[in-house]
């Protein structure tokens, strides 16, 4: 596997930042659909289904060998799908209880959770620069999303923390999955299982297709499913093949900056001087992370134990 060298880590950084940019765009695209009446839950279900169908079709034509997984690997894929679905559900629940900015900041504690897990549970001595960069990113994110002074609700915070924990599990599981599968395979099965889970909760026959009747809404739906979901998650899974999840998770906080930028460009949401300062802090911290020497052994997630 290619993971761990400084040269290949640069590819992981590029994938993480590219995926974060697309995720930031996804929020603005998806908002057009929710403004037209599509619920956040149906939006999440739809994006998973579109991502799965499109990727399955592409692989069936171009790389059919990547459709299969080992007989003992289904459990790992179920864990990733559950983690991804829980992360989305927890976040959307939090946004119904408090401001989106506050929910985002709490959710973006997940890189810190990964660093704490490696330190406390596995005795890793991570570089102080990584901790410092995480702190600057978190402080910058608070400013960038305008969370200062926002209403804080206990159930909402709990929902965001559930989301943060679930996404931390997803990122670590994705790093481990890279030992056995191509990123496309991992992404396919994750979205496939997530789609099945959503169908249990929200049957396909009750999907409100009439909400997408406006001109351009189906094109927006495809954009959410492909550019806003499939490509970012494939980028995340690919990124942790080339750099440890602990470092990639810090870089994924770039979504707070790209999300604010796209909200300004597409929805004319003006950015205050404080938000611009926060964005600059995040960008500076992310550049700093990429310039720090990589300690692949210390930062890598412990490998899962194999049976037999």
C-alpha positions in Angstrom: 0.0 0.0 0.0 1.2 3.5 -0.9 0.4 5.1 2.4 3.0 6.8 4.7 5.8 8.5 2.7 6.1 12.2 2.6 5.8 12.3 -1.2 2.6 10.2 -1.3 1.2 12.1 1.6 1.0 15.1 -0.7 -1.5 13.2 -2.8 -3.6 12.4 0.3 -3.6 16.1 1.2 -4.7 17.1 -2.3 -7.6 14.5 -2.2 -8.7 15.7 1.3 -8.7 19.4 0.3 -10.5 18.6 -3.0 -13.1 16.5 -1.3 -13.6 19.2 1.3 -14.1 21.8 -1.4 -16.8 19.7 -3.0 -18.5 19.0 0.3 -18.6 22.8 0.9 -20.3 23.2 -2.5 -22.7 20.4 -1.7 -24.2 22.4 1.1 -25.1 25.3 -1.2 -26.4 23.0 -3.9 -28.5 21.0 -1.5 -30.0 24.2 -0.1 -31.7 24.9 -3.4 -33.5 21.6 -3.0 -34.4 22.0 0.6 -35.7 25.5 -0.2 -38.0 23.8 -2.7 -39.4 21.6 0.0 -37.2 18.5 0.0 -36.6 17.4 3.6 -33.0 17.0 4.9 -33.7 13.3 5.5 -34.9 12.7 2.0 -32.0 14.7 0.6 -29.6 12.5 2.5 -31.3 9.3 1.3 -31.3 10.6 -2.3 -27.7 11.5 -2.3 -26.6 8.1 -1.0 -28.8 6.3 -3.6 -27.5 8.4 -6.5 -23.9 8.0 -5.5 -24.4 4.2 -5.2 -26.2 3.8 -8.6 -23.7 5.9 -10.5 -20.6 4.3 -9.0 -22.0 0.8 -9.5 -22.8 1.5 -13.1 -19.3 3.0 -13.8 -17.5 0.1 -12.1 -19.7 -2.5 -13.8 -18.6 -1.1 -17.2 -15.0 -0.1 -16.5 -13.7 -2.1 -13.5 -16.1 -5.0 -12.7 -13.5 -6.6 -10.5 -13.8 -3.7 -8.0 -17.5 -4.6 -7.3 -16.6 -7.5 -5.1 -15.3 -7.6 -1.5 -13.8 -10.5 0.6 -16.2 -12.7 2.4 -14.9 -11.5 5.8 -15.1 -7.8 5.0 -18.8 -7.2 5.0 -18.8 -6.3 8.7 -16.3 -3.5 8.1 -18.4 -2.1 5.3 -21.5 -2.2 7.5 -19.7 -0.3 10.3 -18.6 2.4 7.7 -22.2 2.7 6.4 -23.7 3.0 9.8 -21.1 5.6 10.9 -21.7 7.7 7.7 -25.5 7.5 8.1 -25.3 8.3 11.9 -23.0 11.2 11.2 -25.4 12.7 8.7 -28.5 12.1 10.9 -26.9 13.5 14.0 -25.9 16.6 12.2 -29.3 17.2 10.6 -31.0 16.7 14.0 -28.6 19.2 15.6 -29.5 21.8 12.9 -33.2 21.5 14.0 -32.3 22.4 17.5 -29.7 25.2 17.1 -27.9 27.3 14.5 -26.1 25.5 11.7 -22.9 27.3 12.6 -22.9 26.0 16.1 -23.8 22.5 15.0 -20.9 22.5 12.5 -18.4 23.6 15.1 -19.4 20.8 17.5 -19.4 18.3 14.6 -15.9 19.4 13.6 -14.5 18.2 16.9 -14.0 14.8 15.2 -10.3 15.4 14.3 -9.7 16.1 18.0 -11.5 12.9 18.9 -9.2 10.9 16.6 -6.1 12.6 18.2 -7.4 11.9 21.7 -8.1 8.3 20.8 -4.6 7.7 19.5 -3.1 9.4 22.5 -5.3 8.0 25.3 -6.2 4.5 24.0 -3.0 3.7 22.2 -0.3 5.8 23.9 0.8 7.7 20.8 2.9 10.7 21.3 1.7 12.9 18.5 3.6 16.0 17.4 2.7 19.2 19.3 2.4 20.9 15.9 -0.5 18.6 15.0 -2.3 19.5 18.2 -1.6 23.2 17.7 -2.9 23.1 14.1 -6.1 21.4 15.4 -6.6 24.1 17.9 -6.1 26.9 15.3 -8.5 25.1 12.9 -11.2 24.8 15.6 -10.8 28.4 16.6 -10.9 29.6 13.0 -13.9 27.4 12.3 -15.8 29.0 15.2 -15.2 32.4 13.6 -15.7 31.3 10.0 -19.2 29.9 10.4 -20.3 32.7 12.7 -21.0 30.5 15.7 -20.1 33.0 18.3 -23.2 34.1 20.3 -25.3 31.3 18.7 -28.0 29.5 20.7 -26.7 26.3 22.3 -29.2 23.5 23.0 -28.3 20.4 25.0 -30.0 17.9 22.7 -28.6 19.7 19.7 -25.0 19.5 21.1 -25.6 15.8 21.8 -26.7 15.3 18.2 -23.6 17.1 16.9 -21.3 15.1 19.3 -22.9 11.8 18.0 -22.2 13.1 14.5 -18.6 14.0 15.3 -18.0 10.6 16.9 -19.6 8.7 14.0 -17.5 10.6 11.4 -14.3 9.9 13.4 -15.2 6.2 13.3 -15.8 6.5 9.6 -12.5 8.1 8.8 -10.5 5.6 10.9 -12.5 2.7 9.4 -11.7 4.1 5.9 -8.0 4.1 6.7 -8.2 0.5 7.8 -10.2 -0.5 4.8 -7.4 0.7 2.6 -5.4 -2.4 3.7 -7.8 -4.6 1.7 -9.8 -2.7 -0.9 -9.5 -0.1 -3.6 -11.2 3.3 -2.6 -13.9 2.7 -5.2 -14.9 -0.6 -3.7 -15.1 0.8 -0.2 -17.1 3.8 -1.4 -19.5 1.6 -3.4 -20.3 -0.8 -0.5 -20.6 2.0 2.0 -23.2 3.9 -0.1 -24.9 0.7 -1.1 -25.4 -0.4 2.5 -26.3 3.2 3.6 -29.0 3.2 0.8 -30.5 0.0 2.1 -30.6 1.4 5.6 -32.4 4.5 4.4 -34.9 2.5 2.5 -35.9 0.7 5.7 -36.6 4.0 7.4 -37.9 5.9 4.4 -39.5 3.6 1.7 -38.8 4.5 -1.9 -42.4 4.5 -2.9 -43.2 7.4 -0.6 -40.4 9.6 -2.0 -41.8 13.1 -2.8 -40.9 13.2 -6.5 -43.3 16.1 -6.9 -40.8 18.3 -4.9 -38.3 17.9 -7.7 -40.8 18.9 -10.4 -39.3 22.4 -10.8 -37.1 23.1 -13.8 -33.5 22.2 -13.0 -34.2 20.3 -9.7 -33.3 16.9 -11.1 -30.0 18.3 -12.4 -29.4 19.7 -8.9 -30.2 16.3 -7.5 -27.6 14.7 -9.7 -25.1 17.3 -8.8 -25.7 16.7 -5.1 -25.4 12.9 -5.6 -22.3 13.0 -7.8 -20.3 16.2 -7.2 -21.5 16.7 -3.7 -21.5 13.2 -2.3 -19.8 10.5 -4.5 -16.7 12.5 -5.4 -16.0 13.9 -1.9 -16.4 10.6 -0.1 -14.3 8.8 -2.7 -11.7 11.5 -2.2 -11.8 11.0 1.6 -11.4 7.3 1.3 -8.6 7.7 -1.2 -6.9 10.3 1.0 -6.4 8.0 3.9 -4.5 5.5 1.7 -1.7 8.1 1.4 -1.7 9.8 4.7 -2.9 8.9 8.2 -6.5 9.5 9.2 -5.4 11.8 12.1 -3.8 14.2 9.7 -6.4 14.0 7.0 -9.2 14.6 9.5 -7.6 18.0 10.4 -7.4 18.9 6.7 -11.1 18.1 6.2 -11.9 21.2 8.4 -11.3 23.1 5.2 -15.0 22.5 4.5 -15.9 25.3 6.9 -14.1 27.7 4.6 -15.3 26.4 1.3 -18.8 26.1 2.6 -18.8 29.8 3.6 -17.2 30.8 0.3 -19.8 29.0 -1.8 -22.6 30.4 0.3 -21.3 33.8 -0.5 -21.0 33.1 -4.2 -24.3 31.2 -4.7 -26.6 32.6 -2.1 -25.1 36.0 -1.5 -24.5 35.3 2.2 -22.2 38.2 3.1 -19.1 37.3 5.1 -18.2 39.6 8.1 -14.6 40.6 8.9 -14.6 38.1 11.8 -15.6 35.3 9.4 -12.9 36.2 6.9 -10.4 36.2 9.8 -11.5 32.8 10.9 -11.2 31.5 7.3 -7.7 32.8 7.1 -6.8 31.1 10.4 -8.1 27.8 9.1 -6.2 28.1 5.8 -3.0 29.1 7.6 -3.3 26.1 9.9 -3.9 23.7 7.0 -0.9 24.9 5.2 1.1 24.5 8.4 -0.1 20.9 8.8 1.1 20.0 5.3 4.6 21.5 5.9 5.1 19.4 9.1 7.2 16.2 8.8 5.0 13.1 8.6 5.4 10.5 11.4 3.4 7.7 9.7 4.0 5.1 12.4 2.8 7.3 15.3 -0.1 8.9 13.4 -1.5 5.8 11.7 -4.6 4.2 13.1 -3.9 0.8 14.7 -4.8 -2.0 12.3 -7.9 -4.1 13.1 -7.3 -7.5 14.5 -7.8 -10.3 12.0 -9.6 -13.5 13.0 -8.2 -16.9 12.1 
